Amino acid sequence: MGDASSSATKVDFSALAVLQKWPSLGNQRRPDREPYQVSEGTLDACITAFMQKPALSRHLYEIRTAAQPPLVTDILSPEHVIELSRLREFL
């Protein structure tokens, strides 16, 4: 049994996740369109796929997964994915 502090920061990187991309025009999200699936797999695989995208287009992507409070929400923004990537590297 782990202590409460370690379980509070534990992220299940093997959880099912989907990497989605927003349709864009001029490198800006099209709010009148729905995002479409780019890849599906584990949260770990989706974070890796996201980090391989060019930095200038990452704002067009998001990851959807089951929420894992407090660190993982059901829709992860690009900034959130980058933070989780750093956490993953640290762990």
C-alpha positions in Angstrom: 0.0 0.0 0.0 1.4 3.4 -1.0 1.1 6.5 1.1 -1.5 9.1 0.2 1.0 11.6 -1.2 2.3 9.2 -3.9 -1.2 8.2 -4.9 -2.3 11.8 -5.3 0.3 12.4 -8.0 0.0 9.0 -9.7 -1.1 9.1 -13.3 -2.1 6.0 -15.2 -0.3 6.5 -18.5 -1.7 3.2 -19.8 -5.3 4.6 -19.7 -7.1 4.6 -23.1 -6.8 8.0 -24.8 -7.5 9.6 -28.2 -5.4 12.3 -29.9 -7.6 14.7 -31.8 -6.9 17.6 -34.1 -9.0 20.6 -34.7 -9.7 21.6 -38.4 -7.8 24.8 -39.0 -7.6 27.8 -41.3 -4.5 29.9 -41.3 -3.1 27.8 -38.4 -6.1 28.7 -36.2 -8.7 26.4 -34.8 -12.0 26.4 -36.7 -14.6 26.8 -33.9 -17.4 25.9 -36.4 -15.9 22.4 -36.9 -15.5 19.4 -34.6 -12.0 17.9 -33.9 -11.3 14.6 -35.6 -9.3 11.6 -34.3 -5.7 11.4 -35.3 -4.7 8.4 -33.2 -6.0 6.2 -30.4 -4.0 4.2 -27.8 -2.7 4.7 -24.3 -2.3 8.1 -22.7 1.5 7.5 -23.0 1.3 6.9 -26.7 -0.9 9.9 -27.3 1.4 12.2 -25.4 4.3 10.8 -27.4 2.4 11.4 -30.7 1.5 14.9 -29.6 5.1 15.8 -28.7 6.2 14.7 -32.2 4.0 17.3 -33.8 5.6 20.6 -34.8 5.6 23.0 -31.9 3.9 25.7 -34.0 0.9 23.4 -34.7 0.4 21.8 -31.3 -2.3 24.3 -30.3 -4.5 22.5 -32.9 -4.4 19.2 -30.9 -6.0 17.9 -27.7 -6.1 14.5 -25.9 -9.3 13.1 -24.6 -9.1 10.4 -21.9 -10.9 9.4 -18.7 -10.3 12.0 -16.0 -7.8 11.2 -13.3 -8.2 13.9 -10.7 -6.3 16.0 -9.8 -3.7 15.9 -12.6 -5.6 14.6 -15.6 -8.8 16.1 -17.0 -11.0 14.5 -19.6 -9.8 16.9 -22.3 -6.2 17.8 -22.1 -5.1 21.2 -23.6 -1.7 21.4 -25.4 -0.2 23.1 -22.3 -1.5 20.4 -20.1 -0.1 17.7 -22.4 3.3 19.3 -22.3 3.2 19.4 -18.5 2.2 15.7 -18.3 5.1 14.9 -20.7 7.5 16.6 -18.3 6.0 14.7 -15.4 6.3 11.4 -17.3 10.0 12.1 -18.0 10.5 12.9 -14.3 8.8 9.7 -13.2 
